[in-house]
């Protein structure tokens, strides 16, 4: 059986899903317009500097690297 200490991927996927679903459920005005549609990438008032899909890609990479570092530190203790 795989444990979280041996594979950081499962922990990263779990945290990713929780953050992605809660962000989509809350629909912050930074990523979504008044109608609930995702804003496009751009610098206008009706656009967002970082779009929701781009946020999810960056979040996935960041969470995987973070869990990789944390599990490596925990394995050395």
HUMO-V690667 format. One record per residue. RES is the residue in three letters. PSI is psi in radians with two decimals (NA if undefined). Layout:
RES_PSI ; RES_PSI
//
This chain:
UNK_2.38 ; UNK_2.35 ; UNK_2.88 ; UNK_-0.59 ; UNK_-0.52 ; UNK_-0.39 ; UNK_1.85 ; UNK_-0.19 ; UNK_-0.74 ; UNK_-0.73 ; UNK_-0.73 ; UNK_-0.71 ; UNK_-0.72 ; UNK_-0.85 ; UNK_-0.69 ; UNK_-0.83 ; UNK_-0.71 ; UNK_-0.81 ; UNK_-0.75 ; UNK_-0.78 ; UNK_-0.72 ; UNK_-0.63 ; UNK_-0.72 ; UNK_-0.66 ; UNK_-0.72 ; UNK_-0.46 ; UNK_1.16 ; UNK_2.59 ; UNK_-0.26 ; UNK_-0.57 ; UNK_-0.41 ; UNK_2.62 ; UNK_-3.04 ; UNK_-0.51 ; UNK_-0.12 ; UNK_0.11 ; UNK_2.54 ; UNK_2.42 ; UNK_2.66 ; UNK_2.85 ; UNK_2.26 ; UNK_-3.03 ; UNK_0.00 ; UNK_2.96 ; UNK_-0.56 ; UNK_0.03 ; UNK_2.94 ; UNK_2.57 ; UNK_-0.64 ; UNK_2.19 ; UNK_2.86 ; UNK_-0.80 ; UNK_-0.67 ; UNK_-0.68 ; UNK_-0.74 ; UNK_-0.67 ; UNK_-0.83 ; UNK_-0.67 ; UNK_-0.75 ; UNK_-0.79 ; UNK_-0.75 ; UNK_-0.77 ; UNK_-0.67 ; UNK_-0.79 ; UNK_-0.70 ; UNK_-0.81 ; UNK_-0.54 ; UNK_-0.79 ; UNK_-0.80 ; UNK_-0.76 ; UNK_-0.59 ; UNK_-0.68 ; UNK_-0.74 ; UNK_-0.59 ; UNK_-0.43 ; UNK_-0.24 ; UNK_NA
//
